[in-house]
Amino acid sequence: MDILRREFVYVWYYFTIQLQQIFRYWVLGMVLGSAISVFGKNKIHSAFSALGDKKLGVLGLIPASLLGIASPLCMYGTIPIAASFSQKGMKDDMLAAFMMSSILLNPIKIKK
């Protein structure tokens, strides 16, 4: 029983330290993600839809990635949006660039 108590104290100690270190970034990420979601979602969606109408070739990956970075969506939110873009005729390479940058550089995940 003493072993379980020590392990619990150990886990609790490191959990609280990590929470103290990331709490302000977590709150900032929630605030930024919510603000982008409320005020920028329609602009991101219309810009990405307009991007699909242009013939940019490989250079189209750069704006698709930048729009993915600006997107407040997590992985589970990006997939339905990408499916709707795919149904509208968006190219697969641009969808992949949007999805990967959206998942990897979500404002909620930005830290130090």
C-alpha angles and dihedrals in degrees: 000000000000090000092056091049092052092048091049091051090047094050093044092050094053092042092056092046092052092046091052091050098049103030097095092046090048092053092044090050091051092049094047093043091050093047092050091045093052101038105025107033096093093045092051091047094049093044092052091047090051089049090060091059093059125080102226100143115199091350088066089073091071097059090039089055092046091052089049090053091051091048114103092208127120123215093276092051095044096057097062091044091050090049091053091048089049091053089052090056103262113162117256095234092057091046090052092049091048094047096046096047092043092053097042100041103037111154089235090061098049110112138161 
